[in-house]
């Protein structure tokens, strides 16, 4: 059985127990952070969201901006760590089949159930069109089988999208690319007739390599954002939901996860280097809370100084926090227990199901006089608890454990 992107393999050799424990812990923390991040969406950032006209606070807007700089990049890194080993154990086609089951089925099922349900709620509450039944909404509006209505409010036409499942969809695409690259390398080796050379070890990154990495990501990010601002999503190849403005970070950290596994970086990375970058990252976060996410010195796109500054700041926080948090969990949050293993096993299902729970709570609290911080706190706690409880139950249903 293939492993899920957010849960460790069900069985592992004893010498990997320590590594799996702290990676389990970081996956749990990232999953909780995703839920908390989505709980904050209607109360802070100015992005489109399923629930509108809620009280807002700049602190939650800044928190959302901080999250966006690193947490999905770190998710891609951690998910990629187990890819080479799974490929080596199962071979190309069994690995790919496992990925199609564990990633492809939830994406398609969610796009036909969870996402249209959320978009229908938004249509009913905020679009201002005459009410229609859910089946008619799915055919006419979600799938776009009728003409676009006059004055359509967006965010796109038709409403068909993958919502938060974009991460799983992109992870599947990266996995397919990995298989293609491994197969191409194997074919080239066969055709060349040369004996297969031993793998060249890449040294563990130090300060200089991390600075170069930051500069490269910042340059690529700035270049892409000349055309695609932050929070602009495109259907790549009319199917793959992608945010180009963050593509350099996501693709880079997925690749780094593969390399970290192959070359032993997770075990041999210098903790002193990691602590230094974590300190710098936390200082950068503190400064961003002082300035505010909407500070005039930063810009989401364009050929100007604010855009270049934000691309550099964004990229620096991404590298610093990813490196620093990996060090923090490896060095200090290493304990594993039956409870933590259960949470790690549930994390993938939590990622899939948490959004409708959070949005339902946001609708319920709308108009009840709560401050933005109070509503966010209530949604965060309730959504985290309910999502993990529901995920634990769903995973025990016949047939779902193989997928979730």
N, C-alpha and C positions, 0 to 999 in steps of 0.2 A: 504494500500500500504506500502511495506517495504521501509525503508530509504536506500539511497545509502551510501556507506562507507565514502564518502567525503562531504556529504551535510546533514544538519540538517533536522529533520522531518518537513514537510510542515506546520504542526500546532502543537503548544506546549502550555501547561498551562502557565498562566502568571508568576507563580513563577519560571519558568525555563527560562524566557526570557533573564535574565542576563547571565546565564550559556551558553545558546545557542549562544548568541552574541559573546562572546569571543572565544568559540570553533569554531564558523564560521570563525572568523578572523584568528585563527591559521591554520585552514584548507586552507584558501585562501593563506596565506603566504607559507605554505608547498608546495602547488601546484605550485606557482610561483617559488619556490626554485627548484622543480623537473625540470621545464622547463629550468631554468638557468643552472642547473647541466648538463643536456643533451646538452645544447648549448655549454658547455665548453669541452665536451669529445674529439673532434678532436684536440683541441688546448693546451691540458695540459697533462693529464695522458697517460701512455703508453698502456692502455687497448685496446683491439680490438674495432673498431668502424666502422660504415658504410661508413665513409669518411676518406681516408688516405692521407698521405703526405702533411699535413698542418703545418704551422708554429706553434711552441709550446713555452710555457713559464712555468717555474717552479711554478710560483704563481698560475696558474690555476690548475696545478697538485696537489698542496697543498690544494687549495679550494675544489677540487673534493674529496680528502682524508678526509677533515673535514666534508663535507656533508655526506660522507659514514659512518662516525662514529655514526650519530644520526638521520638523517632526516627520514629514512624509519622506524626506531624503533618508532619514535614519531608518524608517520603515523599509524602504527599498534595500538599504544596506543589510539589515538583519535578515530580511527575506532571502536575499541572494546568498547568504552564508551557507545555507543548506543545499543549494542547487547543485554544485559540483558533486558532492557526495551522493546525492540521490540519483543523479545521472549515472555515476560510476556503478552504483549498486544495481540499478534496474536496466541500464542500456537506454538507447535513444527513444525507442518507440514505446516501451513501457513507461518511461519517464514522461513522455509527451502525453500519453493516454491518461496517466494519473493527473497531470496538470489540467487537461481538458475536463476531467471529472471534478477536481477540487476547485478549479477556478472558473472554467467555462460554464458549468451548470448554475452556480450561484449568480453569475453575471446575467445570464439569459433569464433565469427565474425571477431575479430581482427587477430586471427591466420590464417584465410583464406583470409584476404584482406590486412590489414595494414602491417603485418610482411612479407609475401611473396613479397609484393611490394618493401619494403626496401631491402630485401635480393637479389631480382632480380637486383636492381640498383647496389648493391655491386658486384654481379656476373658479370655484364656487364662491369663495370669500372675497376675492380681490379683483377679478377680471371685469365684473360689471355686465356680463352678457346674460341673456335669459338662461334660467336653469335647464340643464339637460341631464339625462341619466348617465350613470357611470359607463355602461357599455357603449352608448353613443359618443360619449367623450373620448373613449379609447380609440374608436374607429375614426371619428371626424377630426379630433384635435390632437390627440397624442400621436396617432399614426399619420395624421395629416391627409386623410383621404378626401377632404373637402378643401375648398379654397381658403386661403388665409383671410380671416375676418378683417374688416376695416378697423384701423386704429389698434391693431394687435399690440399688447403690452409686453410681449416677450417672456422670458429672456431670449427665446428663439422660436422659429416656426419650422416644423411642428414641435410639440412639447416632448417628443421622443428624445430621451437622454438616458444616461446611466447613473446620474446622481453621484453619490459617494462611492458607488461601485467602480468608478473610473480606476481606482488604484488596483483592484483585482484584475480589471480588464488590461491595464498597462502591464501588470506583472505577468500575465499570461503572454502578452506580446513579447516581452523581454525574454521569457523562458523559451518561446519558439525561436527567437533570434539566437539564443545560446545554443540550442540544438543544431540549428543550421550552421553556426560557426564551428562547432565541434565536428559535425559531419564533413564540412568542407575541408577542415584541417586534416581529417583522417583520409579523405579522398586524395588530397594533394600529396600526402606522405606516401600513399600507395603508388601513385602515378610517377613520383620522382624516383622510386626504386631505392631510395636511400634508407639506411637503417634509422629507426626512430631515435632521435637524440634525447638525452636526459633533460628534464625540464630545468630551465635556468631559474634559479631562485632570485626573486626581486627583494632587495633589502627592505627591512622594516622602515617605514617613513619616519623621518625626523622633522625638526623645525623647518629646514630649508625646503624639503619636499612638500610640506604642508603649506608653506607660503606660496610656492609655485602653483600648487593645486588651487589655492584660493584665487590667485591672480588669473589663472586660466578660466576658472568658472565665472569669475566676475566679467572678464572680457567677453566670453560667449553669451553670458546673460545680458549684458548691455547691448550686444549686437542684435540678439533676437528681439529684445524689447523695443528696438527701433520700429519694428512692425507690429509686434504683438504685445500690448500692455498687459500688466498683471490682471488676473481674473478674466482674461479673454480665452474662451474655450473654443476649439475647433474640432470638427469630426474628421480626423485624419483618415484618408481613404474612405470617407463617408461612413466610418464605423467607429474608429478608435477615438474615444473622447480624451482630448489632450489639451493641457495648458502649456503652450510653447514657452511662455515666460519663465517657467521653472524646469523646462526639459533638461537644460545643462546640469542642474543639480541632481535630478532624479536619475538620469541615465548614468551620470558619473558615479553616484553612490551605489547603484546596483552593480556596476562594473567593479568598484572597489570592494564590495562584499564578496564577489567571486574571487578576486585576487587575495583578499585577506584570508579566505579559507585555504586557497591553494598554497600560500606561502607562509602560513603560520603567524600572520601578523597579530591575530587576536591574543595569542599566548605570549608573544615576545615584544609587543609594543611597549616602549619605555613609559612607565607610569608618570615619571616626572614631566615628560613632554605633555602627556595628557592633562595633568593637573594645571600646567601653565596655560594650555589652550582653554580649559574649562574656566579658569579665573578670568581670562580675557573675554570669553564669551559672556559670562555673567556680568562683567563690567559693561559690555556692550548692551546687554539687555537693560541694565539699570539706566544707562544713558538714554536709551530709546524711550523708557517710561518717563524720563524727565522731559525729553523733547516732544514726545507724542508721535503717534504713527502718522499723523497728518501734517507734520512739520514741513514748512515751506522749503527746507533745504533738501528734502527728498522728493523724488518724482517717480511715477510708475512706468514711464516710457518717454521716448523722444531723444533727439540729439541735443542734449543740454547737460549742464552740470548737475542739477538735481537728480536726473535719471542715472547718470554715471555714478554719483555718490551713493544712491540707494542700491544700485547693482553691486557695488563694492561692499557696502555695509551688509547687505543681505547675504552675499556670498561668504563674507568673513564670519558672520554669525552662524551660518550653516556649517561650515567646517569646524569652527571652534566648539559649538555645542554638540555636534555629532561625535567628534573626537573626545571631548571632555566627558560626555555622558557615558560613552562606551567605557572609558577609564573608570569613572565613578562606580558603575555597576560591576565591572570586573574586579575592582579592588575592595569594594565595601558591601555591595548588596548581592552576596553570593549564596545565601542560604536557600535551600530547597526543602519543601515539605509537601505532604500530600495535598494540602490546601492550595499551595502555590502551583503545583502541577495541574490541579483541576482548573484553576483560573487560566493558566496558559493554554490548556486544551480547549477552553471555552472562548478564548480571545478571538479566534477567527469568526465564529458565529456571532459574537458580540459586535464585531465590526459590521457584519452584514445587516443585523436586525436593529441596531441601536437607533438609527435615524427616525423611523416612524414613531418610536417610543418618545424620543426627545421632542419631535415636532408636535405630537399629540399633547404632551405636557405644556408646551409653549402656547398652543391654542387654548388649553384649559385655563392657564394663568392670565391670559390676555384680558385686560380690562378690570383686573381685580385690585388695582391700586398699588401693586408692588413696585419697588424701585428696580432699576435694571440689575443691580448687584444681587438683590434678594431673589428676583425671578431666576437669574442665572444660577445662583447657588441651589435653589430648590430643584430646578430642572437637572442640574448636574448630578446631585445626589440621587434623585429618584431614577434618572435614566441609567446611571451606572449600575445601581443595585438591580433594577428590573431587567436590564439587558443581560447581566451575568446569570441571574436566576433563570430567565427564559432560555438562554443559550444552553445552560446545563440540562434543562429538560428536553429541548429539541435534539440535542446530541444523543440522547438515549432512545429516541424513537427509531423503530426499525427502518433501515434504508438511509436515514439521514446522517448517521455517524460516518459513513464512507465519504460523504460530501462535506460535512461540517467538522 
